[in-house]
Protein backbone atom coordinates (compact mmCIF):
# COMPACT_ATOMS: atom_id res chain seq x y z
CA UNK A 1 0.00 0.00 0.00
CA UNK A 2 1.37 3.41 -0.93
CA UNK A 3 1.40 6.10 1.73
CA UNK A 4 1.22 9.85 1.69
CA UNK A 5 2.81 12.27 4.14
CA UNK A 6 0.04 14.86 3.63
CA UNK A 7 -2.79 12.46 4.58
CA UNK A 8 -4.97 13.72 7.44
CA UNK A 9 -4.01 11.85 10.61
CA UNK A 10 -7.60 10.81 11.30
CA UNK A 11 -8.02 9.04 7.95
CA UNK A 12 -7.61 5.27 8.41
CA UNK A 13 -6.16 4.19 5.06
CA UNK A 14 -5.47 0.61 6.07
CA UNK A 15 -7.00 -2.34 4.22
CA UNK A 16 -9.03 -3.39 7.27
CA UNK A 17 -10.82 -0.02 7.45
CA UNK A 18 -11.51 -0.01 3.73
CA UNK A 19 -12.70 -3.64 3.81
CA UNK A 20 -15.11 -2.85 6.64
CA UNK A 21 -16.54 0.01 4.59
CA UNK A 22 -16.90 -2.09 1.42
CA UNK A 23 -18.65 -4.84 3.41
CA UNK A 24 -20.98 -2.19 4.88
CA UNK A 25 -21.77 -0.86 1.40
CA UNK A 26 -22.60 -4.37 0.15
CA UNK A 27 -24.81 -5.06 3.18
CA UNK A 28 -26.80 -1.85 2.66
CA UNK A 29 -27.49 -2.82 -0.94
CA UNK A 30 -28.30 -6.46 -0.10
CA UNK A 31 -30.68 -5.36 2.68
CA UNK A 32 -32.40 -2.90 0.29
CA UNK A 33 -31.37 0.06 2.47
CA UNK A 34 -30.74 2.13 -0.62
CA UNK A 35 -31.45 5.51 0.99
CA UNK A 36 -28.70 4.73 3.51
CA UNK A 37 -26.46 3.66 0.61
CA UNK A 38 -27.11 7.00 -1.14
CA UNK A 39 -25.88 8.76 2.01
CA UNK A 40 -22.45 7.24 1.33
CA UNK A 41 -22.30 8.77 -2.16
CA UNK A 42 -20.37 11.96 -2.87
CA UNK A 43 -21.97 14.69 -4.97
CA UNK A 44 -19.34 14.25 -7.70
CA UNK A 45 -19.67 10.44 -7.93
CA UNK A 46 -18.93 8.57 -11.13
CA UNK A 47 -20.70 5.18 -11.01
CA UNK A 48 -19.62 3.14 -13.99
CA UNK A 49 -20.10 -0.36 -15.39
CA UNK A 50 -18.19 -0.50 -18.68
CA UNK A 51 -19.20 -2.78 -21.51
CA UNK A 52 -16.74 -4.66 -23.69
CA UNK A 53 -13.78 -5.26 -21.40
CA UNK A 54 -11.97 -3.06 -18.92
CA UNK A 55 -12.16 0.37 -20.53
CA UNK A 56 -10.08 3.21 -19.16
CA UNK A 57 -12.39 6.16 -19.71
CA UNK A 58 -16.19 6.18 -19.53
CA UNK A 59 -16.67 9.12 -21.87
CA UNK A 60 -14.98 7.21 -24.72
CA UNK A 61 -16.50 3.79 -24.04
CA UNK A 62 -19.77 1.95 -24.31
CA UNK A 63 -21.24 1.55 -20.84
CA UNK A 64 -23.79 -0.73 -19.25
CA UNK A 65 -24.28 2.00 -16.64
CA UNK A 66 -22.69 5.43 -16.33
CA UNK A 67 -24.39 7.47 -13.61
CA UNK A 68 -23.79 10.59 -11.60
CA UNK A 69 -25.46 11.28 -8.24
CA UNK A 70 -28.72 12.55 -9.77
CA UNK A 71 -29.05 9.45 -11.96
CA UNK A 72 -28.29 7.20 -8.98
CA UNK A 73 -30.98 8.96 -6.95
CA UNK A 74 -33.41 8.41 -9.85
CA UNK A 75 -32.35 4.74 -10.10
CA UNK A 76 -32.94 4.22 -6.37
CA UNK A 77 -36.31 5.99 -6.57
CA UNK A 78 -37.40 3.70 -9.42
CA UNK A 79 -36.24 0.61 -7.54
CA UNK A 80 -38.12 1.65 -4.40
CA UNK A 81 -41.26 3.14 -5.97
CA UNK A 82 -42.87 -0.04 -7.26
CA UNK A 83 -43.92 1.92 -10.35
CA UNK A 84 -41.46 0.29 -12.74
CA UNK A 85 -42.86 -3.05 -13.90
CA UNK A 86 -39.36 -4.34 -14.70
CA UNK A 87 -38.47 -4.16 -11.00
CA UNK A 88 -41.63 -5.90 -9.75
CA UNK A 89 -40.88 -8.15 -8.05
CA UNK A 90 -37.55 -6.77 -6.94
CA UNK A 91 -34.48 -8.94 -7.28
CA UNK A 92 -33.08 -10.39 -4.09
CA UNK A 93 -29.34 -9.97 -4.17
CA UNK A 94 -26.30 -11.07 -2.21
CA UNK A 95 -22.80 -9.63 -2.64
CA UNK A 96 -19.61 -11.45 -1.80
CA UNK A 97 -16.65 -9.07 -1.64
CA UNK A 98 -13.07 -10.36 -1.40
CA UNK A 99 -9.42 -9.77 -2.36
CA UNK A 100 -9.49 -6.17 -1.16
CA UNK A 101 -6.38 -4.12 -1.72
CA UNK A 102 -5.60 -0.46 -1.17
CA UNK A 103 -2.94 0.50 -3.64
CA UNK A 104 -3.00 4.29 -3.75
CA UNK A 105 -3.44 6.93 -1.09
CA UNK A 106 -3.70 10.63 -1.88
CA UNK A 107 -4.45 13.37 0.64
CA UNK A 108 -8.02 12.44 1.69
CA UNK A 109 -8.71 9.58 -0.75
CA UNK A 110 -7.85 5.95 -1.28
CA UNK A 111 -8.16 3.82 -4.35
CA UNK A 112 -9.35 0.33 -3.45
CA UNK A 113 -9.78 -2.77 -5.59
CA UNK A 114 -11.90 -5.80 -4.76
CA UNK A 115 -13.34 -8.91 -6.33
CA UNK A 116 -17.11 -9.25 -6.51
CA UNK A 117 -19.51 -12.14 -6.82
CA UNK A 118 -23.15 -11.12 -6.88
CA UNK A 119 -26.10 -13.51 -6.82
CA UNK A 120 -29.44 -12.16 -8.02
CA UNK A 121 -32.68 -14.08 -7.59
CA UNK A 122 -35.81 -12.97 -9.41
CA UNK A 123 -38.93 -14.96 -10.21
CA UNK A 124 -37.23 -18.23 -9.32
CA UNK A 125 -34.22 -17.65 -11.57
CA UNK A 126 -30.80 -17.11 -10.05
CA UNK A 127 -28.12 -15.27 -11.97
CA UNK A 128 -24.48 -14.98 -10.93
CA UNK A 129 -22.31 -12.00 -11.79
CA UNK A 130 -18.58 -11.79 -11.10
CA UNK A 131 -16.21 -8.93 -11.58
CA UNK A 132 -13.65 -6.51 -10.28
CA UNK A 133 -14.53 -3.29 -8.46
CA UNK A 134 -12.49 -0.15 -8.11
CA UNK A 135 -13.64 2.37 -5.52
CA UNK A 136 -12.24 5.84 -5.04
CA UNK A 137 -13.12 6.53 -1.42
CA UNK A 138 -12.96 9.95 0.17
CA UNK A 139 -12.51 10.52 3.90
CA UNK A 140 -14.97 13.21 4.96
CA UNK A 141 -16.62 14.05 8.28
CA UNK A 142 -14.97 11.09 10.00
CA UNK A 143 -16.08 8.38 7.57
CA UNK A 144 -15.56 7.01 4.08
CA UNK A 145 -17.71 8.16 1.16
CA UNK A 146 -17.79 6.87 -2.41
CA UNK A 147 -16.35 9.35 -4.90
CA UNK A 148 -16.19 6.83 -7.76
CA UNK A 149 -17.15 3.21 -8.31
CA UNK A 150 -16.23 1.17 -11.36
CA UNK A 151 -17.45 -2.41 -11.72
CA UNK A 152 -15.99 -4.46 -14.55
CA UNK A 153 -18.20 -7.51 -14.89
CA UNK A 154 -16.51 -10.66 -16.12
CA UNK A 155 -19.24 -11.14 -18.73
CA UNK A 156 -19.57 -7.50 -19.80
CA UNK A 157 -18.93 -8.36 -23.44
CA UNK A 158 -21.81 -10.87 -23.42
CA UNK A 159 -25.54 -10.08 -23.54
CA UNK A 160 -26.66 -8.97 -20.08
CA UNK A 161 -30.29 -8.69 -19.06
CA UNK A 162 -31.44 -5.42 -17.56
CA UNK A 163 -29.64 -4.89 -14.23
CA UNK A 164 -32.58 -4.27 -11.88
CA UNK A 165 -30.45 -3.60 -8.82
CA UNK A 166 -27.44 -1.66 -7.60
CA UNK A 167 -24.24 -3.60 -8.28
N, C-alpha and C positions, 0 to 999 in steps of 0.2 A: 504494500500500500504506500503510495506517495504521501508525503507530508508537506505542510506549508507553514512557514514561520509566522505568517500574518493571519492565521486562522483564529477566530475568537476562542478564548479559553473554554467557554462554556459549551462549545459545539463538540459533541461526542462523535468523532469520525471513524470509530472503530467498526469492524465488521459486525460485531454483536449488536450494537445499537442500530445499525442499518438493517440487519436481519430482523430484529424485533419490529421495526417500522414496516418492512415489507410484509411480514406475517400479519400485522395489524391491518394493513391495507387489504390484503386478500380476504381476511375474515370479514371485514366490513362489506365487501362485495358479495361474498358467499352468503352472508346473513341478510342480504338485501337492505342493508343500512346505507343506502346510496346518498342520502342527504349528509350523513356523517362523513362518507367518503368525499363528497364534494368539498367539505370543510378542509380537507387536506390539500386541495388543489390551489396552486398559485394563479393569480390573475393572468399571467403571461404563459400559461401552460401550452405545450405542444404535445398532443396525444396522438400517436401515430402508429398505425399498423400498415407497413409497406406491403405491396403486392410484388410478386416476381423477384424473390431473392432478398438480400440484405442491402437495400439501397442506402446511399449516404445522405441524400438530401430530399426531403419530402416535396419541395416545390418543383423538383425536376423528375419526379417518379410517379408511377401509378400507385394509388393507395387504396387499401381496403377501408381504412378509416383515417382521416386527418382532421382532428378537431381542436378548437381552441376552447376556452372556458365557457363561452356562451353556447357553443354547440354541445358541449358535455352537459351543461345544465338542461338544454332542450332534450338531449338523449335520456337523461335521468327522468325528466318529467314524463316523457312518452312511456318509459318503462314502468313508471309508478302510476300513471293515470288510468290504465285499463282501457283507454280509448283506441289504442292501436291493435287491430285484430291480429297482427303478426306476433304480438307479444302476449297473447291470451290463449292458453295459459303461459305464464312466465316460465322460463327455463330455470331449473334448479341446477346450481353450479357448485363445483368444488375445485379450488385451486390447490396445487401442490407446488411450493416454491423451494428451490434448492440451489446449491452451488453458488452461493452469494459471494461476490468479491467486491471490494471497494478499491478501485485502481487509480483514482484521481481525486485530489482534494484541492480546492481553490477557495480562498477566503471564507465564504459562508456556504459553500456547496460541495457536495460529493457526487461522483459519478459511480453508480453501482450497477453491476451486472448480475443477473440470476437466470436460472433455468426455470421453466414453467411447464407444468402439465395441468390442463384444465379439463374437467369432465363436465359435460352439459347433458342434462336429462330433460327431454320435452316430449310429451305425448308418448311415453313408453320407449322412446328411442334415445340411446345414449351415444354421444359423440365425444371423441377425445381429441384435444388439441395439444400440441407441444410446441415449444418455442423458446426463444431467448429474449429476455427483457433487459432494457437499459433504462435506468431511472436517473434523472438529474434531480437530486434532492437539495433543498435549500433549508438551512437552519434559520428559523425566524420565531421570535416570541417563545423561545425555550423548547421548540419541537421541530421535527422535520415536516416539510411540505413538498409536494411534487411540482417541480418546475417543468419537467419534461418526462414523458414516458413513451418509449418505443418498444413495440412487441413485434418481433420477427417470428411469425408462425412457420413451423417446419414445412407445412403444406401450402404456403402462401402462393405458390405458382400453380396450384390445382384449383378446380372449382370449389368454392366455399359457400355454403348456404348463408343466408342472412344471419349475421351475428346479433342475436337478440339479447345481449347482455354486455356488461362491461368486462373486458378482458383483464 
